[in-house]
Amino acid sequence: GVRSGANAIYLGGKSFNARRNAGNFDNEELKRAVEYCHSHGVKVYLTLNILVRDDEMENAYNTVRDALLCGVDAFIVQDIGVAKMIIEHFQSARLHGSTQMSIMTPNGAKAAKEMGFSRIVLPREMNLEEIKEIRESTLLQVLSPYPNFSNSHFQLSSTKASDSSKITVFSSAAIFFCSIWALIFAITGFATYL
């Protein structure tokens, strides 16, 4: 993560993320983690990558509010209802579309852009041609874990894309490695690594 030169990390709070049983960050731990990351020039993205029921929306709102007070840089979101709530109540918040949104077409990318997302993470089931098709159709930042390029990090440019919005394709090995470090942090406690 941070010590290995990452420019951003993603992590989960105590609720509303796909790894809720991993012993994620409470508000105090999140604040310390954000301060640590920011002091090293690293951004922090909070995962809100599950579907949220109507009776959970107030708690989701509180989670977003508290995370913004802790200084998180963006939210990785699956539920479009949560995205709409964030857009309506926290206009300065940045939204990244989670891979769980299953955006697999140019129309899906267009809809995400219109909703206010600045980045989308494509599902790993997509092939390179499908990724290129989406990339060429949008100015959104497009990320994709792509397993056929092991141990590598590729940037695919498009004639429509500026240098800052190229596709970044990560290998499954890199994603797995980062996930292991996040799990170690969650299990052992963040303070151990300060």
URWOQUI-V910156 format. One line per field, one symbol per residue. phi: phi as a letter, one per 30 degrees, with the letter a starting at -180 (. if undefined). burial: I if it has 24 or more other C-alpha atoms within 12 Angstrom, else O. Layout:
phi: ???
burial: ???
This chain:
phi: .ddcjdcabcacddbibdcdcdidddddddddddeddddcicdbccdbcbdcdedcddddedddedddddjecabcccddddedddddcbeddcccddeddhdbbedddddddddjdcbbcdddddcddddeddedcbcddccbdbddcdhbbcbccbddcdedbddcccddddddedddddddeddcjdeecd
burial: IIOOOOOIIIIIIIIIIIIOOIIIIIIOIIIIIIIIIIOOOIIIIIIIIIIIOOOOIOOIIOIIIIIIOIIIIIIIIIIIIIIIIIIOOIOOIIIIIIIIIIIIIIOIIIIIIOIIIIIIIIIIOIOIOOIIIIIIIIIIIIIIIIIOOOOOOOIIOIOOOOOOIIIIIIIOOIIOOIOOIIIOIIOOOIOOOO
